[in-house]
Each structure stands twice: as structure tokens, then as C-alpha cells.
Amino acid sequence: MHGLINRAIQCFLRDTYGAPVWATVAQEAEPGLEGFEPMLVYDPDLTDRVIDAAARLLARPRDSVLEDLGIYLVSHPNVQALRRLLRFGGVTFVDFLQSLEELPGRARLAVPDIDLPVLELQDHSATEFTLTCRSPIRGAGHVVVGLLRAMADDYGALCLVDHGGCAGDCERIEITLAKTGFSAGRQFDLARVMPGGA
């Protein structure tokens, strides 16, 4: 598993629950583990152990912890670079949904060996979608559910996003868009004006 993914889990636990919680999770998952280096590659089993240890320590279901991780990845001030990458998917939430299949490829332009979930979107109508997710991380679809809910808020869209279960290594996510302009959404500019620029 790419270190950037493990580092994101570490930062989520530290920023949300505090450094002592992260330290306890790390020791339970792998004695001697202090943290993850972003550019190293780790055994996927270690990633699973970290998530399971966090769920046990927090006394929360694993799926719920993963969903909160997805929300964190979009909404926390420390991870605004990911939010920008996601917002480049389009002007509207539907544009964003339709760009999700390209996300792993866009990420690999910056980090060639990163292994993001493979996403496939099926349009049933203008407001009904199914997103399938394949990942080596067990339950990664729940991260995507949290991410989609946070991105809907970011775009100001009102929608229902539910995990529809698993079939083998494939997780299904059901998306129902109720209203695109439900709220103002968060400010975002595709072209960031640099200080002193025109």
C-alpha cells in the first residue's frame, strides 16, 4: 500500500482524535510503528490492522471510521490539495461524478505508483447513479461514501449516498441527486490568482 494512503489515515486519526490516539493505534497495529513515510510502500495487511485497531480503540464500526476518513479527506483544512484535485472534476456535482473514473489516472500523473480504488459510474437517469468501487483496502467503498457526501456539500448539492453492499472485491454505492443548487456550497476558483498577478 502506498505510503500516502497510510499517511492520510494517520493524519485523519491524529487530527480528529489527537496524537495519543494515533500513537496507541500505531502500537496496537505494529509494535514500534511511529508513523508512515509518504513515499514508501507498505504491506496492505498493515493498513488493515491500523484501521481495525482504530475501530476497536474508538469503539466504532470499521465502516463508520472509514466513512469519516472520506469526509476528512475533503473537509479538513490540512488536506485542501485533495479537495482541489477533486474539484477539477467539473463545475457541478454531476460533472464531478462523471469525472470519477478518471481520478486514479489523474492521481498517477502526480504519483505514478499510487494505487487508488478503481471507480466505474453508471447513469440510470439524470438523478440516479451507481458507482462501483474496487480496491485492495477492505471497505474502501465506505471512504468513497464519506468523500461523496462531503463533496456534495462542497458543491451545494442535496443528495443521498448509500453503501449498497459488496460482491467479491466490488463495492456498490447508490447516489440519488435531489437538488443541485440546494445551498451555496464552498468557495472554489479553478484558477487561483497569485499575489501580484493580473
Backbone as ProteinMPNN parsed JSONL, in Angstrom:
{"seq_chain_A": "MHGLINRAIQCFLRDTYGAPVWATVAQEAEPGLEGFEPMLVYDPDLTDRVIDAAARLLARPRDSVLEDLGIYLVSHPNVQALRRLLRFGGVTFVDFLQSLEELPGRARLAVPDIDLPVLELQDHSATEFTLTCRSPIRGAGHVVVGLLRAMADDYGALCLVDHGGCAGDCERIEITLAKTGFSAGRQFDLARVMPGGA", "coords_chain_A": {"N_chain_A": [[0.849, -1.186, 0.0], [0.558, 2.208, -0.844], [2.489, 4.723, 0.737], [1.361, 7.29, 0.956], [-1.378, 6.866, 1.215], [-1.535, 5.439, 3.626], [-0.427, 7.408, 5.241], [-2.406, 9.353, 5.079], [-4.447, 8.124, 6.553], [-3.198, 8.05, 9.04], [-2.925, 10.859, 9.549], [-5.624, 11.607, 9.603], [-6.546, 10.238, 11.93], [-4.886, 11.403, 13.87], [-5.426, 14.205, 13.567], [-8.164, 14.278, 14.065], [-8.703, 12.847, 16.441], [-6.531, 13.159, 18.103], [-2.991, 13.116, 18.958], [-2.193, 11.165, 20.965], [-4.119, 9.106, 20.603], [-3.558, 8.283, 17.973], [-0.949, 7.285, 18.435], [-1.455, 5.11, 20.128], [-3.043, 3.476, 18.462], [-1.17, 2.947, 16.427], [0.807, 1.454, 17.805], [-0.677, -0.766, 18.566], [-1.32, -1.84, 16.093], [1.177, -2.374, 14.927], [3.867, -3.062, 16.677], [6.282, -0.681, 17.614], [5.83, 0.965, 15.465], [5.767, 4.289, 14.435], [4.923, 6.127, 12.6], [3.975, 6.816, 9.156], [5.887, 6.945, 6.17], [5.444, 9.058, 3.457], [6.305, 8.365, 0.797], [7.025, 5.719, 0.733], [6.336, 2.165, 0.323], [3.975, -0.001, 1.743], [2.981, -3.071, 3.385], [-0.222, -4.215, 2.515], [-1.678, -5.515, 4.525], [-0.881, -4.27, 6.874], [-2.108, -1.788, 6.673], [-4.782, -2.581, 6.911], [-4.694, -3.573, 9.541], [-4.204, -1.232, 10.986], [-6.57, 0.234, 10.529], [-8.453, -1.524, 11.681], [-7.524, -1.539, 14.336], [-7.976, 1.132, 15.033], [-10.778, 1.232, 14.88], [-11.451, -0.528, 16.97], [-10.305, 0.791, 19.212], [-11.7, 3.213, 19.207], [-14.195, 2.287, 19.593], [-16.077, 1.963, 17.55], [-17.879, 1.07, 14.558], [-15.975, -0.391, 11.889], [-16.684, 0.401, 9.261], [-17.882, 2.882, 9.72], [-15.741, 4.401, 10.708], [-14.149, 4.438, 8.403], [-15.837, 5.859, 6.676], [-15.861, 8.364, 7.929], [-13.201, 8.991, 7.503], [-13.241, 9.456, 4.735], [-14.819, 11.802, 4.661], [-13.152, 13.536, 6.082], [-10.978, 13.711, 4.293], [-11.851, 15.489, 2.394], [-12.847, 17.729, 3.73], [-11.205, 18.701, 5.819], [-8.958, 21.285, 6.886], [-6.221, 20.655, 6.621], [-5.915, 19.064, 4.386], [-6.363, 20.276, 1.889], [-5.313, 20.148, -0.675], [-6.17, 17.762, -1.858], [-8.908, 18.237, -2.022], [-8.889, 20.284, -3.959], [-7.92, 18.848, -6.191], [-10.064, 17.101, -6.582], [-12.146, 18.931, -7.111], [-11.425, 19.862, -9.592], [-12.677, 18.144, -11.223], [-15.054, 19.09, -12.305], [-17.639, 21.612, -12.91], [-20.154, 21.298, -11.77], [-21.85, 19.124, -9.388], [-22.736, 16.808, -10.665], [-21.071, 16.809, -12.934], [-18.693, 16.355, -11.568], [-19.189, 13.744, -10.532], [-19.238, 12.333, -12.95], [-16.625, 12.502, -13.668], [-15.212, 10.848, -12.034], [-14.213, 8.32, -12.778], [-11.874, 8.939, -14.034], [-10.216, 9.748, -12.032], [-8.204, 8.037, -10.68], [-6.246, 7.918, -12.733], [-5.573, 10.648, -13.046], [-4.447, 11.112, -10.546], [-2.224, 9.455, -10.72], [-0.633, 10.87, -12.454], [0.673, 12.644, -10.843], [1.664, 11.012, -8.778], [3.091, 8.314, -9.68], [3.022, 5.56, -8.827], [0.841, 5.204, -7.151], [-1.99, 3.532, -5.781], [-5.043, 3.848, -6.243], [-8.586, 3.329, -5.56], [-10.426, 1.629, -8.132], [-12.875, 3.123, -10.007], [-16.188, 3.032, -11.278], [-18.804, 4.522, -12.966], [-22.29, 4.355, -13.332], [-24.957, 5.68, -15.077], [-28.301, 5.935, -14.342], [-30.353, 7.648, -14.659], [-30.953, 11.196, -14.942], [-30.675, 11.819, -12.312], [-30.109, 9.572, -10.819], [-27.635, 7.298, -9.874], [-25.145, 4.71, -9.975], [-22.218, 3.827, -8.403], [-19.42, 1.848, -8.747], [-16.828, 0.338, -6.856], [-13.551, -0.784, -6.672], [-10.996, -2.062, -4.727], [-7.851, -2.724, -3.05], [-8.072, -2.277, -0.363], [-10.032, -3.328, 2.214], [-13.373, -2.465, 2.444], [-13.107, 0.034, 1.294], [-15.025, 1.337, -0.189], [-16.635, 2.607, 1.667], [-15.073, 4.757, 2.444], [-15.246, 6.19, 0.078], [-17.995, 6.743, 0.084], [-18.17, 8.581, 2.26], [-16.504, 10.588, 1.222], [-17.971, 11.342, -1.081], [-20.329, 12.346, 0.084], [-19.282, 14.556, 1.456], [-18.284, 15.996, -0.726], [-20.642, 16.565, -2.098], [-21.798, 18.414, -0.34], [-19.812, 20.347, -0.602], [-20.203, 21.201, -3.225], [-22.724, 22.22, -2.914], [-24.908, 20.618, -3.346], [-27.838, 18.636, -2.832], [-28.056, 15.405, -1.896], [-28.539, 11.824, -1.678], [-26.421, 9.363, -0.484], [-25.53, 6.108, -0.396], [-24.089, 3.108, 0.861], [-24.178, 0.224, -0.98], [-23.542, -2.426, -0.546], [-21.444, -5.408, -0.989], [-19.907, -7.377, -3.561], [-17.868, -9.841, -3.967], [-14.769, -8.416, -4.692], [-15.86, -6.028, -5.266], [-17.52, -3.075, -4.481], [-20.671, -1.472, -4.108], [-22.131, 1.675, -4.618], [-24.843, 3.712, -4.075], [-26.309, 6.541, -5.5], [-28.397, 9.269, -5.206], [-29.52, 12.131, -6.58], [-31.026, 14.909, -5.297], [-31.315, 17.714, -5.425], [-29.565, 20.17, -7.201], [-28.751, 22.868, -6.698], [-28.963, 23.28, -3.878], [-27.718, 24.572, -1.719], [-25.305, 27.242, -1.184], [-22.775, 26.15, -1.334], [-19.178, 25.555, -1.029], [-16.628, 28.035, -1.434], [-14.753, 28.061, -4.424], [-12.152, 28.394, -6.735], [-11.173, 27.708, -9.984], [-8.948, 28.769, -11.252], [-6.417, 29.911, -9.492], [-5.564, 33.045, -8.285], [-2.437, 34.46, -8.214], [-0.461, 36.218, -5.747], [0.157, 39.569, -6.604], [-0.371, 39.048, -9.21], [-2.047, 39.43, -12.44]], "CA_chain_A": [[0.0, 0.0, 0.0], [1.369, 3.414, -0.948], [2.611, 5.459, 1.986], [0.464, 8.445, 1.004], [-2.68, 6.408, 1.71], [-1.356, 5.187, 5.054], [-0.2, 8.7, 5.902], [-3.716, 10.015, 5.182], [-5.135, 7.506, 7.694], [-2.506, 8.553, 10.234], [-3.284, 12.266, 9.762], [-7.032, 11.62, 9.986], [-6.67, 9.847, 13.34], [-4.202, 12.406, 14.697], [-6.115, 15.495, 13.526], [-9.531, 14.151, 14.557], [-8.788, 12.287, 17.797], [-5.36, 13.541, 18.881], [-1.76, 12.343, 18.798], [-2.151, 9.948, 21.791], [-4.931, 8.056, 19.985], [-2.776, 7.731, 16.868], [0.171, 6.515, 18.973], [-1.995, 3.848, 20.63], [-3.428, 2.686, 17.288], [0.047, 2.517, 15.742], [1.453, 0.402, 18.59], [-1.506, -1.965, 18.519], [-1.249, -2.4, 14.741], [2.546, -2.804, 14.625], [4.767, -2.566, 17.727], [7.414, 0.095, 17.106], [5.4, 1.891, 14.406], [5.53, 5.66, 14.882], [4.218, 6.831, 11.546], [4.214, 6.343, 7.789], [6.581, 7.821, 5.234], [4.543, 9.171, 2.301], [6.771, 7.826, -0.48], [7.349, 4.299, 0.839], [5.249, 1.227, 0.077], [3.769, -0.845, 2.915], [2.142, -4.257, 3.23], [-1.644, -3.876, 2.697], [-2.171, -6.047, 5.8], [-0.624, -3.271, 7.907], [-3.179, -0.804, 6.543], [-5.969, -3.201, 7.511], [-4.53, -3.645, 11.001], [-4.348, 0.126, 11.518], [-7.998, 0.579, 10.508], [-9.12, -2.357, 12.682], [-7.124, -1.068, 15.668], [-8.686, 2.395, 15.271], [-12.184, 0.919, 15.146], [-11.538, -1.099, 18.323], [-9.993, 1.811, 20.215], [-12.765, 4.217, 19.212], [-15.458, 1.566, 19.835], [-16.953, 2.318, 16.438], [-17.755, 0.118, 13.438], [-14.93, -0.102, 10.904], [-17.275, 1.142, 8.14], [-18.112, 4.259, 10.155], [-14.427, 5.051, 10.75], [-13.743, 4.675, 7.017], [-16.665, 6.931, 6.125], [-15.342, 9.616, 8.483], [-11.949, 9.265, 6.797], [-13.611, 10.076, 3.457], [-15.252, 13.183, 4.928], [-11.934, 14.262, 6.463], [-10.126, 13.941, 3.124], [-12.381, 16.619, 1.617], [-13.267, 18.893, 4.505], [-10.254, 19.198, 6.821], [-8.025, 22.28, 6.32], [-4.888, 20.103, 6.356], [-5.881, 18.269, 3.158], [-7.014, 21.053, 0.836], [-4.8, 19.785, -2.005], [-7.045, 16.721, -2.404], [-10.168, 18.893, -2.398], [-8.666, 20.97, -5.236], [-7.836, 17.826, -7.231], [-11.415, 16.607, -6.824], [-12.968, 19.984, -7.704], [-11.088, 19.993, -11.001], [-13.519, 17.21, -11.953], [-16.158, 19.735, -13.003], [-18.281, 22.791, -12.329], [-21.306, 20.857, -10.985], [-21.67, 17.838, -8.726], [-22.893, 15.759, -11.677], [-19.793, 16.799, -13.667], [-17.729, 15.703, -10.682], [-19.474, 12.306, -10.539], [-18.875, 11.759, -14.243], [-15.16, 12.528, -13.81], [-14.584, 9.985, -11.03], [-13.477, 7.216, -13.399], [-10.558, 9.452, -14.448], [-9.459, 10.179, -10.854], [-6.934, 7.317, -10.477], [-5.276, 8.331, -13.753], [-5.095, 11.999, -12.711], [-3.573, 10.997, -9.373], [-0.96, 8.83, -11.131], [0.219, 11.875, -13.099], [1.485, 13.238, -9.781], [2.31, 9.934, -8.011], [2.901, 7.218, -10.639], [2.803, 4.219, -8.274], [-0.254, 5.17, -6.179], [-2.995, 2.529, -6.133], [-6.354, 4.303, -5.787], [-9.681, 2.45, -5.992], [-10.952, 1.732, -9.5], [-14.257, 3.577, -9.898], [-16.981, 2.993, -12.512], [-20.104, 5.162, -12.747], [-23.39, 4.014, -14.234], [-26.074, 6.631, -15.018], [-29.623, 5.342, -14.551], [-31.169, 8.787, -15.096], [-30.231, 12.439, -14.649], [-30.545, 11.981, -10.861], [-29.84, 8.278, -10.182], [-26.336, 6.776, -10.302], [-24.482, 3.666, -9.194], [-20.758, 3.868, -8.511], [-18.769, 0.639, -8.237], [-15.5, 0.628, -6.318], [-12.69, -1.954, -6.452], [-9.788, -1.608, -4.04], [-7.24, -3.714, -2.162], [-8.446, -1.962, 1.019], [-11.362, -3.832, 2.568], [-14.281, -1.404, 2.878], [-12.757, 1.341, 0.718], [-16.25, 1.981, -0.652], [-17.154, 3.484, 2.725], [-14.307, 6.002, 2.317], [-15.823, 6.89, -1.075], [-19.295, 7.276, 0.531], [-17.903, 9.804, 3.025], [-15.962, 11.583, 0.296], [-19.062, 11.838, -1.93], [-21.215, 13.189, 0.902], [-18.599, 15.829, 1.69], [-18.209, 16.731, -1.987], [-21.982, 17.098, -2.375], [-21.879, 19.65, 0.453], [-18.869, 21.291, -1.188], [-20.84, 21.738, -4.427], [-24.039, 22.764, -2.593], [-25.93, 19.707, -3.867], [-28.537, 17.783, -1.877], [-28.154, 14.06, -2.463], [-28.43, 10.677, -0.798], [-25.334, 8.475, -0.876], [-25.599, 4.933, 0.467], [-23.31, 1.928, 0.502], [-25.134, -0.787, -1.419], [-23.068, -3.775, -0.295], [-20.268, -5.916, -1.692], [-19.943, -8.641, -4.306], [-16.45, -10.098, -4.186], [-13.945, -7.236, -4.387], [-16.572, -4.872, -5.821], [-18.497, -2.437, -3.604], [-21.64, -0.688, -4.866], [-22.574, 2.896, -3.943], [-26.034, 4.264, -4.727], [-26.346, 8.005, -5.396], [-29.632, 9.903, -5.684], [-29.392, 13.586, -6.531], [-32.334, 15.528, -5.073], [-31.318, 19.109, -5.881], [-28.186, 20.598, -7.442], [-28.461, 24.162, -6.086], [-29.612, 23.281, -2.571], [-27.066, 25.61, -0.918], [-24.28, 27.969, -1.936], [-21.54, 25.384, -1.478], [-17.959, 26.225, -0.582], [-15.939, 28.821, -2.451], [-13.678, 27.386, -5.144], [-11.758, 29.012, -8.004], [-10.315, 26.83, -10.776], [-7.694, 29.484, -11.481], [-6.036, 30.64, -8.284], [-4.802, 34.251, -8.614], [-1.24, 34.56, -7.4], [-0.198, 37.574, -5.283], [0.839, 40.416, -7.563], [-0.727, 38.656, -10.57], [-3.05, 40.271, -13.104]], "C_chain_A": [[0.889, 1.242, 0.0], [1.332, 4.199, 0.361], [1.699, 6.663, 2.087], [-0.911, 8.062, 1.556], [-2.595, 6.142, 3.208], [-1.161, 6.48, 5.832], [-1.515, 9.461, 6.066], [-4.513, 9.446, 6.356], [-4.521, 7.997, 9.0], [-2.929, 9.99, 10.553], [-4.747, 12.413, 10.19], [-7.185, 11.3, 11.471], [-6.04, 10.892, 14.257], [-4.979, 13.719, 14.741], [-7.499, 15.432, 14.151], [-9.581, 13.756, 16.036], [-7.589, 12.606, 18.68], [-4.186, 12.59, 18.712], [-1.71, 11.103, 19.694], [-2.983, 8.802, 21.211], [-4.168, 7.439, 18.823], [-1.655, 6.843, 17.394], [-0.305, 5.149, 19.475], [-2.382, 2.922, 19.485], [-2.192, 2.12, 16.609], [0.707, 1.361, 16.484], [0.648, -0.892, 18.576], [-1.406, -2.648, 17.15], [0.118, -3.019, 14.448], [3.474, -2.253, 15.704], [5.999, -1.886, 17.127], [7.048, 1.073, 16.013], [5.134, 3.269, 15.002], [4.721, 6.446, 13.856], [4.61, 6.281, 10.191], [4.949, 7.403, 6.98], [5.78, 7.864, 3.937], [5.008, 8.472, 1.036], [7.222, 6.368, -0.408], [6.122, 3.452, 0.532], [5.186, 0.255, 1.251], [2.887, -2.044, 2.562], [0.68, -3.859, 3.443], [-2.239, -4.411, 4.001], [-1.963, -5.055, 6.935], [-1.705, -2.19, 7.879], [-4.457, -1.324, 7.186], [-5.875, -3.229, 9.029], [-4.689, -2.274, 11.653], [-5.83, 0.5, 11.593], [-8.749, -0.227, 11.57], [-8.785, -1.896, 14.096], [-7.841, 0.235, 16.01], [-10.146, 2.14, 15.613], [-12.364, 0.353, 16.554], [-11.34, -0.031, 19.385], [-11.11, 2.838, 20.338], [-14.129, 3.613, 19.505], [-16.514, 1.964, 18.806], [-16.821, 1.275, 15.348], [-16.678, 0.577, 12.452], [-15.486, 0.748, 9.763], [-17.482, 2.603, 8.481], [-16.806, 5.044, 10.218], [-13.962, 5.384, 9.333], [-14.546, 5.8, 6.374], [-16.186, 8.29, 6.633], [-14.007, 10.0, 7.851], [-12.24, 9.943, 5.465], [-14.047, 11.52, 3.616], [-14.04, 14.055, 5.254], [-11.112, 14.641, 5.237], [-10.575, 15.12, 2.276], [-12.49, 17.877, 2.462], [-12.234, 19.459, 5.471], [-9.268, 20.184, 6.185], [-6.65, 21.717, 5.962], [-4.789, 19.334, 5.044], [-6.579, 18.983, 1.998], [-6.519, 20.708, -0.565], [-5.681, 18.723, -2.643], [-8.378, 17.327, -2.828], [-10.014, 19.595, -3.752], [-8.616, 19.967, -6.388], [-9.231, 17.326, -7.596], [-12.277, 17.663, -7.511], [-12.622, 20.248, -9.16], [-11.886, 19.025, -11.858], [-14.684, 17.857, -12.666], [-16.791, 20.868, -12.228], [-19.449, 22.392, -11.435], [-21.007, 19.503, -10.337], [-21.827, 16.687, -9.715], [-21.64, 15.667, -12.548], [-18.731, 16.047, -12.862], [-17.933, 14.182, -10.68], [-18.984, 11.661, -11.834], [-17.364, 11.766, -14.496], [-14.465, 11.523, -12.897], [-13.778, 8.841, -11.638], [-12.066, 7.64, -13.797], [-9.653, 9.767, -13.262], [-8.173, 9.375, -10.628], [-5.857, 7.709, -11.485], [-4.709, 9.71, -13.48], [-4.135, 11.947, -11.533], [-2.219, 10.413, -9.77], [-0.073, 9.788, -11.924], [1.151, 12.513, -12.078], [2.288, 12.182, -9.025], [2.13, 8.643, -8.808], [2.549, 5.856, -10.03], [1.679, 4.155, -7.244], [-1.367, 4.257, -6.695], [-4.345, 2.955, -5.545], [-7.433, 3.312, -6.222], [-10.065, 2.702, -7.448], [-12.44, 2.036, -9.375], [-14.943, 3.516, -11.255], [-18.371, 3.527, -12.199], [-21.103, 4.694, -13.797], [-24.516, 5.015, -14.007], [-27.364, 5.865, -15.271], [-30.612, 6.39, -15.054], [-30.347, 10.031, -14.794], [-29.973, 12.602, -13.158], [-30.184, 10.686, -10.123], [-28.561, 7.671, -10.768], [-25.931, 5.605, -9.405], [-22.992, 3.761, -9.47], [-20.212, 2.557, -7.955], [-17.319, 0.973, -7.909], [-14.764, -0.68, -6.1], [-11.377, -1.457, -5.855], [-9.184, -2.748, -3.231], [-7.565, -3.461, -0.687], [-9.866, -2.436, 1.264], [-12.223, -2.676, 3.088], [-13.973, -0.032, 2.309], [-13.979, 2.076, 0.187], [-16.846, 2.906, 0.384], [-16.38, 4.805, 2.77], [-14.911, 6.844, 1.191], [-17.193, 7.472, -0.704], [-19.089, 8.578, 1.3], [-17.398, 10.926, 2.141], [-17.075, 12.185, -0.57], [-20.021, 12.731, -1.151], [-20.589, 14.555, 1.155], [-18.511, 16.652, 0.414], [-19.568, 17.283, -2.395], [-22.18, 18.398, -1.609], [-20.998, 20.728, -0.155], [-19.468, 21.974, -2.418], [-22.189, 22.395, -4.128], [-25.178, 21.906, -3.106], [-26.547, 18.91, -2.717], [-28.675, 16.407, -2.511], [-28.046, 13.012, -1.363], [-27.34, 9.775, -1.355], [-25.327, 7.313, 0.102], [-24.721, 3.816, -0.06], [-24.293, 0.807, 0.209], [-24.663, -2.213, -1.254], [-21.912, -4.17, -1.196], [-20.603, -7.186, -2.46], [-18.501, -8.942, -4.698], [-15.633, -8.888, -3.781], [-14.608, -5.943, -4.857], [-17.604, -4.357, -4.814], [-19.384, -1.524, -4.446], [-22.098, 0.5, -4.013], [-23.717, 3.491, -4.751], [-26.109, 5.759, -4.443], [-27.651, 8.511, -5.994], [-29.5, 11.401, -5.483], [-30.78, 14.203, -6.413], [-32.389, 16.949, -5.628], [-29.884, 19.579, -6.052], [-27.852, 21.907, -6.739], [-29.094, 24.312, -4.728], [-29.039, 24.365, -1.655], [-25.954, 26.231, -1.753], [-23.024, 27.14, -2.175], [-20.345, 26.17, -0.976], [-17.291, 26.935, -1.746], [-14.826, 28.005, -3.104], [-13.427, 28.108, -6.45], [-10.823, 28.063, -8.734], [-8.962, 27.466, -11.026], [-7.405, 30.321, -10.248], [-5.172, 31.84, -8.701], [-3.626, 34.361, -7.663], [-1.053, 36.003, -6.936], [0.615, 38.366, -6.296], [0.493, 40.085, -9.011], [-1.808, 39.548, -11.124], [-4.44, 39.76, -12.8]], "O_chain_A": [[1.858, 1.317, 0.755], [0.288, 4.323, 1.003], [1.294, 7.034, 3.189], [-1.533, 8.84, 2.278], [-3.465, 6.561, 3.972], [-1.668, 6.63, 6.945], [-1.718, 10.138, 7.074], [-5.179, 10.191, 7.075], [-5.236, 8.321, 9.949], [-3.254, 10.301, 11.698], [-5.069, 13.243, 11.04], [-7.88, 12.018, 12.19], [-6.601, 11.225, 15.301], [-5.175, 14.289, 15.814], [-7.967, 16.423, 14.712], [-10.406, 14.27, 16.792], [-7.625, 12.351, 19.884], [-4.356, 11.42, 18.37], [-1.228, 10.063, 19.243], [-2.586, 7.642, 21.318], [-4.126, 6.216, 18.688], [-1.429, 5.758, 16.858], [0.374, 4.143, 19.266], [-2.09, 1.727, 19.522], [-2.165, 0.942, 16.253], [1.124, 0.387, 15.859], [1.216, -1.984, 18.574], [-1.407, -3.875, 17.058], [0.207, -4.062, 13.8], [3.835, -1.077, 15.65], [6.666, -2.437, 16.251], [7.858, 1.928, 15.655], [4.368, 3.402, 15.957], [3.933, 7.323, 14.21], [5.461, 5.398, 10.083], [4.67, 8.597, 7.091], [5.469, 6.816, 3.372], [4.169, 8.018, 0.258], [7.748, 5.837, -1.386], [5.003, 3.961, 0.488], [6.213, -0.253, 1.701], [2.151, -2.027, 1.575], [0.364, -3.228, 4.451], [-3.191, -3.836, 4.53], [-2.772, -4.996, 7.861], [-2.163, -1.732, 8.926], [-5.133, -0.599, 7.916], [-6.85, -2.944, 9.724], [-5.245, -2.166, 12.746], [-6.288, 1.024, 12.609], [-9.59, 0.323, 12.281], [-9.66, -1.864, 14.961], [-8.267, 0.426, 17.149], [-10.691, 2.757, 16.527], [-13.314, 0.708, 17.251], [-12.108, 0.051, 20.344], [-11.433, 3.282, 21.439], [-15.112, 4.339, 19.651], [-17.664, 2.256, 19.136], [-15.767, 0.652, 15.216], [-16.497, 1.772, 12.217], [-14.843, 1.708, 9.337], [-17.284, 3.474, 7.633], [-16.761, 6.212, 9.831], [-13.445, 6.473, 9.084], [-14.001, 6.602, 5.616], [-16.111, 9.253, 5.87], [-13.711, 11.183, 7.682], [-11.562, 10.904, 5.101], [-13.69, 12.372, 2.802], [-13.921, 15.176, 4.758], [-10.607, 15.759, 5.147], [-9.782, 15.688, 1.525], [-12.253, 18.978, 1.965], [-12.376, 20.602, 5.905], [-8.793, 19.953, 5.074], [-5.981, 22.256, 5.081], [-3.686, 18.984, 4.625], [-7.301, 18.358, 1.221], [-7.227, 20.948, -1.544], [-5.921, 18.77, -3.849], [-8.919, 16.97, -3.875], [-10.905, 19.511, -4.597], [-9.204, 20.205, -7.443], [-9.546, 17.149, -8.773], [-13.061, 17.332, -8.401], [-13.44, 20.803, -9.895], [-11.794, 19.067, -13.085], [-15.264, 17.24, -13.56], [-16.517, 21.062, -11.043], [-19.718, 23.068, -10.442], [-20.04, 18.829, -10.693], [-21.116, 15.688, -9.61], [-21.193, 14.566, -12.868], [-17.983, 15.226, -13.393], [-16.972, 13.423, -10.81], [-18.391, 10.583, -11.817], [-16.881, 11.116, -15.424], [-13.247, 11.362, -12.978], [-12.764, 8.435, -11.072], [-11.166, 6.805, -13.888], [-8.463, 10.025, -13.443], [-7.127, 9.982, -10.402], [-4.684, 7.819, -11.128], [-3.512, 9.937, -13.653], [-3.127, 12.653, -11.516], [-1.187, 10.814, -9.233], [1.125, 9.541, -12.055], [2.281, 12.878, -12.402], [3.445, 12.411, -8.67], [1.129, 7.947, -8.637], [1.842, 5.073, -10.663], [1.564, 3.16, -6.529], [-1.646, 4.215, -7.893], [-4.742, 2.48, -4.481], [-7.219, 2.537, -7.154], [-10.033, 3.835, -7.929], [-13.179, 1.301, -8.72], [-14.358, 3.9, -12.268], [-19.037, 3.047, -11.282], [-20.801, 4.646, -14.989], [-24.981, 5.184, -12.88], [-27.505, 5.213, -16.305], [-31.567, 6.081, -15.767], [-29.176, 9.931, -14.43], [-29.147, 13.426, -12.762], [-29.975, 10.715, -8.91], [-28.418, 7.545, -11.984], [-26.323, 5.526, -8.24], [-22.558, 3.775, -10.622], [-20.508, 2.195, -6.816], [-16.674, 1.774, -8.586], [-15.27, -1.581, -5.432], [-10.731, -0.559, -6.395], [-9.903, -3.637, -2.774], [-7.356, -4.34, 0.149], [-10.799, -1.992, 0.594], [-11.853, -1.995, 4.045], [-14.513, 0.967, 2.783], [-13.978, 3.305, 0.118], [-17.496, 3.891, 0.032], [-16.947, 5.848, 3.093], [-15.068, 8.057, 1.329], [-17.523, 8.578, -1.132], [-19.759, 9.572, 1.023], [-17.808, 12.077, 2.288], [-17.118, 13.4, -0.768], [-20.477, 13.753, -1.663], [-21.264, 15.582, 1.08], [-18.648, 17.875, 0.457], [-19.64, 18.363, -2.981], [-22.675, 19.378, -2.166], [-21.391, 21.893, -0.218], [-19.27, 23.17, -2.631], [-22.747, 23.062, -4.999], [-26.293, 22.396, -3.287], [-25.865, 18.557, -1.756], [-29.331, 16.255, -3.541], [-27.536, 13.273, -0.274], [-27.329, 9.459, -2.545], [-25.136, 7.513, 1.301], [-24.62, 3.601, -1.268], [-25.138, 0.477, 1.041], [-25.304, -3.133, -1.762], [-21.458, -3.397, -2.04], [-21.469, -7.965, -2.06], [-17.977, -8.364, -5.65], [-15.772, -8.384, -2.666], [-13.982, -4.883, -4.846], [-18.457, -5.114, -4.35], [-18.911, -0.879, -5.382], [-22.412, 0.344, -2.833], [-23.586, 3.743, -5.949], [-25.99, 6.192, -3.297], [-27.972, 8.218, -7.145], [-29.383, 11.881, -4.355], [-31.613, 14.049, -7.306], [-33.386, 17.346, -6.231], [-29.067, 19.41, -5.148], [-26.744, 22.04, -6.219], [-29.698, 25.344, -4.434], [-29.778, 25.002, -0.904], [-25.692, 25.806, -2.878], [-22.284, 27.403, -3.123], [-20.481, 27.316, -0.547], [-17.376, 26.496, -2.893], [-14.052, 27.338, -2.417], [-14.363, 28.406, -7.193], [-9.8, 27.652, -8.186], [-7.939, 26.781, -11.014], [-8.075, 31.322, -9.995], [-4.166, 31.67, -9.389], [-3.802, 34.357, -6.445], [-1.442, 36.928, -7.649], [1.639, 37.893, -6.789], [0.981, 40.736, -9.935], [-2.419, 40.328, -10.395], [-5.425, 40.332, -13.267]]}, "name": "protein", "num_of_chains": 1, "seq": "MHGLINRAIQCFLRDTYGAPVWATVAQEAEPGLEGFEPMLVYDPDLTDRVIDAAARLLARPRDSVLEDLGIYLVSHPNVQALRRLLRFGGVTFVDFLQSLEELPGRARLAVPDIDLPVLELQDHSATEFTLTCRSPIRGAGHVVVGLLRAMADDYGALCLVDHGGCAGDCERIEITLAKTGFSAGRQFDLARVMPGGA"}
